[in-house]
Amino acid sequence: MGKSYLLGAILALSSVQPVAAADPVIVNDVYTRPAQLVDVGHGRRMNLYCTGEGSPSVIMDAGLGDSTISWALVQPSISRHARTCSFDRAGLGFSDAATRSGTPEHAADDLHRLLQAAGVRPPYILVAHSSGGLNARVFADRHRDEVVGMVMVEASHEDQFTEGWAIGAPDQKEKYEKFLAEAHGCIALAEKGLQPGTPDFKRCVGDDSNPRYSDAINAAQRTYAVTPRWQKAVASERENVASVSVEQVRATRTSYGDMPLFVLIHSPYPKRDDETQVERDLRTLSWERLHTRMASMSTRGVNAIVPDSGHYIQYDHPQTVVDAVLQTIAIQGQAEASKTPR
């Protein structure tokens, strides 16, 4: 839905480029309902969508407020080569309501429980978009022996907020705090009932349908976006991402040895109305520098700029993401083969 684009854009400190009319429309009705609801403990279920066979298992985590549909254009291709799973974090998509805050530590724990309960065995290649990158970093730190590669797609960096807020007007953080307050206000509105066509609905859900999705998928997303459990999950992820979440990531390892690590970003971001071109250029340099540092966490790290793309590289250039995952699978396979006695 249109709201998902807004959420992802916040993490990139930029606006997202509009969808081109020629882009493919996602019609798979698996995104209109739960694919598989897996009990992850205490009766709480998470939605899991797995396709394909083979090892390693490719696990894909979406950005803030997003769902399995983030990977609709890449999962079919990858699943021809490996078991490939996307999922909805607690409270999002078709998963049951969250019972704890939306932080990387909780997300990583939920994911590990989900994979174990569903019988999706390691080794894992983690593919993460936007704020999902924070979750992947914590998961890889907690379960280093199970993770053999990562592909980070416009992934959030723990220092992006402090660096971004230091550029330009001194009220950047205050604007973000106002945004958080509005998010919590949407919880109360959802509990009362959000009605289409009202200003509250537009602010909390978004009136515009996503042109990438079929009418049925847009309708399904609007149905869960008006629920208190979805609004609470989104608000919790928002309020933690620039504080608790980034601190949790800072506490993780700074090196993954020679594990394959592909970092895909798009740059430069277009200038916003509330910034000068100089400010935008500084933010662009910061974004590129942060992701070069991310790639340097592995001796096999690569930071690649994807031209002519927006924040959702997996939509704008899905083959680029597919190729990065397949290269990761190939490198991992070569590493395993080298260990086999001849």
Secondary structure as UniProt FT lines:
FT   HELIX           2..12
FT   TURN            21..22
FT   HELIX           29..32
FT   STRAND          37..39
FT   TURN            42..43
FT   STRAND          45..51
FT   STRAND          57..61
FT   TURN            64..65
FT   HELIX           68..71
FT   TURN            72..74
FT   HELIX           75..78
FT   TURN            79..81
FT   STRAND          84..87
FT   TURN            90..91
FT   TURN            93..94
FT   HELIX           104..118
FT   STRAND          124..129
FT   TURN            130..131
FT   HELIX           132..142
FT   HELIX           144..146
FT   STRAND          147..153
FT   TURN            158..159
FT   HELIX           160..165
FT   TURN            170..171
FT   HELIX           172..192
FT   TURN            196..197
FT   HELIX           199..204
FT   TURN            211..212
FT   HELIX           215..225
FT   HELIX           228..241
FT   TURN            242..243
FT   HELIX           244..250
FT   TURN            257..258
FT   STRAND          261..265
FT   TURN            273..274
FT   HELIX           277..295
FT   TURN            296..297
FT   TURN            299..300
FT   STRAND          301..305
FT   HELIX           313..316
FT   HELIX           318..339
//
